[in-house]
């Protein structure tokens, strides 16, 4: 354990860009790509389609849902980024 710890305000409000990108916003967006890949894995529903009852209706629905979730989360993040950066 380190003897020096930051307070909660620093942890949740400060952003240090050590990535090499010139823009903090660009580095923040690039950091979200791994999380977006995990949420946007459309391949999962197709692998389970053989075991899902009524797959012709539920699999397309499951494929579209992550897109709308990511769109709404991205819109929220972009609104927040306007105030943070």
C-alpha positions as CSV (number, residue, x, y, z in Angstrom):
1,X,0.0,0.0,0.0
2,X,1.2,3.4,-0.8
3,X,1.2,6.0,2.0
4,X,-0.2,8.7,-0.3
5,X,-3.7,8.3,-1.5
6,X,-5.9,10.7,-3.5
7,X,-9.3,11.9,-2.3
8,X,-12.5,10.9,-4.0
9,X,-12.8,14.2,-5.8
10,X,-9.5,13.7,-7.6
11,X,-10.3,10.1,-8.4
12,X,-13.6,10.8,-10.1
13,X,-13.0,14.3,-11.6
14,X,-9.3,14.4,-12.7
15,X,-8.2,12.9,-16.1
16,X,-4.5,12.4,-16.9
17,X,-3.8,11.7,-20.6
18,X,-0.6,9.6,-20.7
19,X,-1.5,7.9,-24.0
20,X,0.3,10.1,-26.5
21,X,-2.9,11.3,-28.1
22,X,-3.1,15.1,-28.4
23,X,-6.7,15.3,-27.4
24,X,-8.1,14.1,-24.1
25,X,-11.4,13.4,-25.8
26,X,-9.9,11.2,-28.4
27,X,-7.9,9.2,-25.9
28,X,-11.1,8.8,-23.8
29,X,-13.1,7.5,-26.8
30,X,-10.3,5.1,-27.7
31,X,-10.4,3.8,-24.2
32,X,-14.1,2.9,-24.6
33,X,-13.5,0.7,-27.6
34,X,-12.8,-2.4,-25.5
35,X,-15.9,-2.0,-23.5
36,X,-18.0,-1.3,-26.7
37,X,-16.7,-4.5,-28.2
38,X,-17.8,-6.5,-25.2
39,X,-21.3,-5.0,-25.3
40,X,-21.7,-5.1,-29.0
41,X,-20.9,-8.8,-29.5
42,X,-23.6,-9.7,-32.0
43,X,-22.0,-13.1,-32.5
44,X,-23.2,-14.4,-29.1
45,X,-26.9,-14.5,-30.1
46,X,-26.2,-16.4,-33.3
47,X,-24.3,-19.1,-31.4
48,X,-27.2,-19.6,-29.0
49,X,-29.8,-19.5,-31.8
50,X,-30.0,-23.3,-32.0
51,X,-31.1,-23.6,-28.4
52,X,-33.5,-20.6,-28.2
53,X,-37.2,-21.2,-28.7
54,X,-38.7,-18.8,-31.3
55,X,-35.2,-17.9,-32.6
56,X,-36.4,-16.3,-35.8
57,X,-37.9,-13.5,-33.6
58,X,-35.7,-13.4,-30.6
59,X,-32.2,-13.5,-32.2
60,X,-32.8,-10.4,-34.4
61,X,-34.2,-8.6,-31.4
62,X,-31.1,-9.6,-29.4
63,X,-28.9,-8.3,-32.2
64,X,-30.5,-4.9,-32.3
65,X,-30.7,-4.3,-28.6
66,X,-27.0,-3.7,-28.0
67,X,-26.9,-1.1,-30.8
68,X,-29.6,0.9,-29.1
69,X,-28.0,0.5,-25.7
70,X,-24.6,1.7,-27.0
71,X,-26.2,4.6,-28.9
72,X,-27.9,5.8,-25.7
73,X,-24.8,5.4,-23.6
74,X,-22.6,7.1,-26.2
75,X,-25.0,10.0,-26.4
76,X,-24.9,10.4,-22.7
77,X,-21.1,10.2,-22.6
78,X,-20.9,12.8,-25.4
79,X,-23.1,15.2,-23.4
80,X,-21.0,14.6,-20.3
81,X,-17.8,15.1,-22.3
82,X,-18.9,18.5,-23.3
83,X,-18.8,19.6,-19.7
84,X,-15.7,17.7,-18.7
85,X,-13.3,18.7,-21.5
